Amino acid sequence: MPLGMILLIIVSVLIFAGVAHRVLDRLRLSDKAALLIIIAIVISTIFIPDINISKNISFNIGGFVIPMGLAIYLFVKADTRKEKWRAIIAAIVAGLAIYLTQRYILPAEPEAQMIEPNYVYAILAALIAYVLGRSRRAAFIAGVVGVVISDIIQMVINMNNNIPAATRFGGAGGVDTTVLAGVLAVLLAEIVGEIREKLQGGTAKKRLHFDKGHFVSTLGENVKGAKKRSKNKGGDKNEK
């Protein structure tokens, strides 16, 4: 069974167990919606063949259409313009890094490759997606879209040089790369984010509380509380 499918099964189990609820909440997804997306990816990948756009270009529903649709949804739901720009920049950098790794670093001969290239691309995309994207949503977007951008770069180069090589968006093992990149990017953001939140809880974030994936100031609440207490004291004096 492909590693991407195994990872999706593990994620499904975590969702059923309630472990992934907090992460899904930050991604603006319910448990039911996440499970439906996973089921759709698995079924479409297994039973629906690649759809041909032209002789050398095709795409896969489970490996391209569904992950890209989810990435677009998360992009629209991003809280700030800064988060959106981080996702865009991270996706572009990840796409370039994957292409350059494929072109100049990994050996071309399959027998000389120590690890499956799709896994290398996924890990690379996930690392860059988290470092530059930072938030859970931006990391997932950059991880998925970065893989697609690398395919687009290769497709354009092939077309410009009249190379009849096939470009399969999300196909031919691409689902592994896309799924792994997106999920690993979110996991990195969650793990590192949790560690940072705990370390900052008693120092720089002393006056902040954590709400839906973001630090929110409690200063306003404290001021309101102080005013309310002051008003009450004034009322007590007047009564006396």
N, C-alpha and C positions, 0 to 999 in steps of 0.2 A: 504494500500500500504506500502511495506517495507520502512524503513527510508532511506536506501541506494538509492532506486529508487527516492524518493522525493528529496534527495540531488542532484542527477544527473540532475533532471529536473531544480532545482534552478540554478545549474551551467550552464546549457544550456541557460537559460534565461539571465544570466549575460554575457555569451559569445555573444549572439545576441545583447545585449545592448551595447557591447563594453567595459564593465567594466573589464572583465578578460583578456583583451589583453596583458597588461604588464606582468601578471603572466605567461601566455602561452608563451610569448616571452622568458622569463627566462627558461622555461621548454623546449625550442626549439620546440614548437608546434605552428602550425597556427590555426586560429579559425576553419577553415574547418576540419582539421585533428582531433581537439579535439571533435567537434560535431560528426564526424563519429565514433570515439572511444566510445563516450557515447551512440550513437544509437546502435552500435554493442553490447555493454554490456547489454543494456536493452532488445533488441530483443533476444539475445542468452540466457539470464537468464530466460525469460518468455517462449520461445518456444523450446529451446533445452534442453533435459533432461541431467542429469549427465551421464558422460561416464565412464563405469566401466573398471578398469585396472585388478582387481582381485575381488574375492568375497567380500573383506572388504575395498578395496581402489577404489576411484572414484574421478573424478574432473569435475568441471563445467567450461564451456567456458567463460561465462561472469564474473564469480567470481574468476577465477584462471588464465586461459590462457591469456586473453586480458590484465588484470592488470600486470601480470608477464612479458608479452611481452613489455608493455610500460615501466616497471621498467628496463628491460634489455636495451632498447633503450636509456633511460636517463642515465644509467650507462656508456654506450659506449660514449655518448655525454658529459660526465662530463669533465670540463676543466682541472682539475689537478689530479694527483695521490692522493694528500691529500684528495680531495673531495671524491674520490672513496673509500679510506680507511675509511673515516668517515661514509660513507653510509654502508659499510660492518659491521663495529663495531656496529653502531646503530641498524642495522637489527638483529644482533646476540643478543644484549642486550635486544631488544624489544621482540624477540622470547622467550628468557628465562623468561623474566618478565611475559609475557602472560601465559606461561605454569605454572609457580610457583603460579600466582594468581588463575588460574583455579584449580590447585591441592591443594593449602593450604589455600587460603583466602576466595574465594566465597563458599557459602554453596552448598552442592551437591543436596539438595532437591529443586526442582523448586518452590514450594510454599513458601519457605523461602527466595527466591531471591527478593530483592527490585527493582532491575533494570535488564533489559535484559543483560545477560553476554556478548553477542557479542558486545554491545555498550561499555561495560567496557573495553574489550580487544582493541577495536578500539581507544578509548580515551587514554588508556595507551600506545599503540603503537605510536600514534601520538605525545604525549608529549615527549617520549624518542627519537623518530625519529627527532624531531626538536632540542631538547637540544644537542644531539650528532651529528646529521647530519648537522645542521646549515643552509646550502643552501637549496633552494627550491627543487632542483633535489634530493639531498641526503636525504632530509626529506621524499619526496614521496617514493623513493626507499626503505628506511628503514621501513616506515609504512607498505607498501605492503608486502615486503619480510619478515618482522618480523612476520606477521600473518602466513605466510606459514611455517616459521621455527618452530613456536610453534606446528603446525599440524604435522610436520615431527618428532619432539621430541616425541609427543604422539604416533605416529604411530610406531616408533622404540621401545618404551617401551611396547606397546601392543604386538608387534611381539616377543620380547624377553621373555615376560611372558605368551605367548600363550593366550592372551585375544582376543576373537573374536569380538572386537568392530570395527565399521566401521570408516574409516578415509575419509572424503569427502572434498577435497581441493576446496574451494570456493562454496561448496554446503551446503544445510541445514542451511541457514542463513549466511553462510560464505561470501557471496557477500556483505552483509551489513558491516561486519567487515572489509573486504578488502577495499571496496570503502570508508568507513568512515575514516579508518586509513590513507589512502593515501591523501584524500582531506583535512582532518583536519590538517595533518602534514604540507601541503603546506600553508593552511590558517594561521597557527601559524607562520610559517616562514615569510610569507608576512606581517602580521600585526606587529609582533615584529621587523622585518627588517625595515619596514617603520618608526617605532618610533625611532629606533636606528639611522637611516640615518638622520632624522630631528634633533635629539639631537646632533649628531656629525658633522653636516654640518658646524657649525661655529667655531669648536674647533680643535679636532684631525684631522678632514678631510678637513681642510681649503684649502690645496693645492691639494685636490683630487676632481674629478668629477665622477658622477655615470653613468656607461655605461653598459647596458645589464646585470644588476644584480651584478655588481662588481665595487668597487672603483678603479679608474685609476688615476695615478699621472699625473698632468699637468706640472710638473717641466721641463720635457724634452721639452714640447712645449714652455714654457717660455724662456728656454735657447736658443732654435732655434730662437724665436722671438727677443731676445736680440741681438743675433749674426747678424740677418738680419738687425736690426735697426742700429747696429754699422757699418755694411758694407755700408749701405746707407749713413750714416753720412760721412764716409770716402770718398765715391764717390762724395758727395757734396763738400767736401773740395778740392778734386782734381780738380773739375770743376772750383772752384774759383781760 
